[in-house]
Amino acid sequence: MTTLRALFATSFIFDRKLSMFKKIFAFIAAMSLVAAFAAVDVNKGSAAELDGIKGIGPATSKVIMAERQKAEFKNWDDLISRVKGLGDKSAAKLSEGGLTVGGTSYKTSATAPAKPADKAAKK
């Protein structure tokens, strides 16, 4: 009977340790996901953080860092005008990837001209 109790106690302790390990692992995994999707402000992020944004490579982050040394970016239009190769489409993609300027995401202009639905509309 004592062997059975000892076996039960050992099993119980092992299960509790395993359960605690699972909780710690789940917490670390959740925190990693949060960090992966955290926004990076173009005026505050390091070169490594900027590289972590999909669509920004080492060359672009180097240009951003050099322009930021001159003056902080005021808004998305300022960023687009000062960083060569950056346009409306790429700014929208970078914003979706987590890049912000002054804490704001890129918003496409609502004044973009509407395209005709078909050829008959052109005539």
N, C-alpha and C positions, 0 to 999 in steps of 0.2 A: 504494500500500500504506500509506503514512503517513496518508493521508486516512481510510482505513478504520480504522486504529488510533486516530486522534484521535476519530473518530466513536464507536468502541466505548468509549473512555475517558470521553468526555463522557456517553454514555448510562449507563455504570456509575456515575459520580458522581451523576448526576441520580436514578437509581434508589435509591441509598443515602440521599440527602437526602429523597426522597419517603417511603422506608421509615421513616426517623427521624421525620418529620413525622406519619406515621400512628401510630407508637407514642406520641408525645407527646399527640396528639389522643385516642387511646384511654385513656391514663392520666388526662387531665383529665376525660373523660366518666365514667370509673369513679368518680373522686373526687367528682364532682357527684352521682352517684346515691347514694353513701354518705352524703353530707351531707344529701340530701333525705330519707333514711329514718332519720336519726339521732334518737334519743329526746331529748325536751326535758323536763327536770324542772321542775315547776311552781314550785318554790322557787328555781330558779337561772336560768331562761330569761328573756330580755328580752321586752318587749312584742312586738317584731317576730318573735321565735322562736315565741312563743305564737300569734300571728296565723297563722303558717305551718302550724299544726295544723288539719286539716280539722275544722270544727265550732266553731272559736273565731274570733270576729270581733273587731273593735276594741273593741266595748262589753264583751264578756266578758273580754278580756285586760285592759282597764282595771279592771274589778271585781277580777279576780285579783290584779293588781298592788297595788291599794289594800288588799285583805285581807292580802296578803303583807307589807305595810309594818307592819301591826299585830302579826303573828306568823307564823312559817312554818307551813305546813300539815303536820300530823303524819302524816296518812294520807288515804286516799281518802274515808273517812267525814267527816273534818274538812273536806275540800275541798267535798264535796257539801253539807254543812250551812251552810257560810259563803258559798258562791257561789249566789246566787238563780238559779233556772232550771236548775240542774244536778241530775240525778237518776241513778238506776242505769243507765238505757238510754244516756243521753248520756255518762256516765262510761265505759261500756264502749266506745262509739264513739271517744271521745277517746283512750282507751288504745290502741285498735287503730291510731289515727292517729299514735301515738308519744309521747303524753303520759304522764309518770310522776310519782309523788309519792314523794319520798325514794328514787328509783331503782326503785320497784316498779310493776308494771302493775296495772290494776284487775282484780279477780277477783270474779265474781258470786257471790252467796251460795248455798251448796249447800243451804240450809235453805228455799228458796223452795217454797211449797206446790205440789204436782203438780196439774195440771188434769185433770179427768175426760176419758177418751178419747172418750166418746160420751154421748148423753142417757140411755141405759140405766144408766150408772154413777151418774147423779144420783138415780135412783129407788130 
